[in-house]
Amino acid sequence: MTNIKPLGTLVLVEKIEETEKKTASGLVLTAASLDRELSRGKVIAVGDGTRDIYGNVHPLLVEVGDLVYFNDGNLTEITDDNDNKYHFLSSTNIFGKVTNA
């Protein structure tokens, strides 16, 4: 784990790299052909959320450990002291999360 704490509405994610994917018919798609798809990542840390005009905190809708979908164009990459790569992402740029429903 890392000691990096995002602020406000930022989320720290560890991107899950997918090198290839198979279609329903068994065709293998390379990473280059996956560029237009959403990326997946695991939430490592979350900011505190937003405050309204009364000072009430509204937490984010994602939690540490969630698997989320996002667009790569909205990431800022960082490396921690142990050379682990993570990405900052605004919570508004998360398209969805995996649920057990």
C-alpha positions as CSV (number, residue, x, y, z in Angstrom):
1,M,0.0,0.0,0.0
2,T,1.0,3.6,-0.4
3,N,1.0,6.6,1.9
4,I,-0.4,8.9,-0.7
5,K,-3.7,10.6,0.2
6,P,-5.7,12.2,-2.6
7,L,-7.4,15.5,-1.8
8,G,-11.0,16.6,-2.4
9,T,-12.6,14.6,-5.2
10,L,-9.5,12.9,-6.5
11,V,-9.1,9.1,-6.5
12,L,-5.8,7.2,-6.6
13,V,-6.1,4.1,-8.8
14,E,-3.8,1.3,-9.7
15,K,-4.4,0.6,-13.4
16,I,-5.0,-3.0,-14.5
17,E,-3.1,-3.5,-17.7
18,E,-4.8,-5.7,-20.2
19,T,-2.5,-6.9,-23.0
20,E,-5.1,-8.8,-25.0
21,K,-8.7,-9.7,-25.0
22,K,-10.8,-12.4,-26.7
23,T,-14.0,-11.8,-28.6
24,A,-17.0,-14.1,-28.2
25,S,-15.9,-15.9,-31.4
26,G,-12.4,-16.5,-30.0
27,L,-10.5,-13.7,-31.9
28,V,-7.6,-12.2,-29.9
29,L,-7.6,-8.4,-29.8
30,T,-4.2,-6.8,-29.1
31,A,-3.6,-3.9,-26.7
32,A,-3.5,-1.5,-29.7
33,S,-7.1,-2.4,-30.7
34,L,-8.3,-1.8,-27.1
35,D,-7.3,1.8,-27.0
36,R,-10.9,3.1,-27.4
37,E,-12.2,1.0,-24.6
38,L,-12.5,2.1,-21.0
39,S,-9.7,1.1,-18.7
40,R,-10.0,-0.7,-15.4
41,G,-8.3,0.0,-12.1
42,K,-8.4,-0.8,-8.4
43,V,-9.1,2.1,-6.0
44,I,-6.1,2.6,-3.7
45,A,-7.1,5.7,-1.9
46,V,-9.9,8.4,-2.1
47,G,-10.2,12.0,-1.2
48,D,-12.5,13.3,1.5
49,G,-15.1,14.5,-1.0
50,T,-16.8,17.9,-1.3
51,R,-18.2,20.4,1.2
52,D,-21.4,22.2,0.7
53,I,-22.0,25.8,1.8
54,Y,-22.8,24.7,5.3
55,G,-19.5,22.8,5.7
56,N,-21.1,19.3,5.5
57,V,-18.8,16.8,3.8
58,H,-20.3,14.7,1.0
59,P,-18.1,11.6,0.6
60,L,-17.2,10.1,-2.8
61,L,-19.2,7.2,-4.3
62,V,-16.2,4.9,-4.5
63,E,-14.2,3.2,-1.7
64,V,-10.8,1.7,-1.3
65,G,-10.7,-1.7,-3.1
66,D,-13.4,-0.9,-5.6
67,L,-12.8,-1.9,-9.2
68,V,-13.7,1.1,-11.5
69,Y,-13.9,1.9,-15.2
70,F,-12.4,5.2,-16.6
71,N,-10.9,6.8,-19.7
72,D,-7.1,6.8,-19.9
73,G,-7.1,10.4,-21.2
74,N,-8.1,11.7,-17.7
75,L,-5.1,10.2,-15.7
76,T,-2.1,11.7,-14.0
77,E,0.6,9.1,-13.4
78,I,2.8,9.2,-10.3
79,T,5.4,6.8,-8.8
80,D,5.6,6.3,-5.0
81,D,8.8,5.9,-3.0
82,N,8.8,2.1,-3.7
83,D,8.6,2.7,-7.5
84,N,4.9,1.6,-7.7
85,K,2.9,3.3,-10.4
86,Y,-0.4,4.8,-9.5
87,H,-2.8,7.3,-11.2
88,F,-4.7,10.3,-9.9
89,L,-8.2,10.6,-11.4
90,S,-11.1,12.9,-10.7
91,S,-14.1,11.0,-9.3
92,T,-16.2,12.7,-11.9
93,N,-14.2,10.9,-14.6
94,I,-15.1,7.5,-13.3
95,F,-17.7,5.9,-15.5
96,G,-18.7,3.0,-13.1
97,K,-17.7,0.4,-10.7
98,V,-18.1,-3.3,-10.4
99,T,-20.7,-4.4,-7.9
100,N,-21.6,-7.9,-6.6
101,A,-25.3,-7.4,-7.5
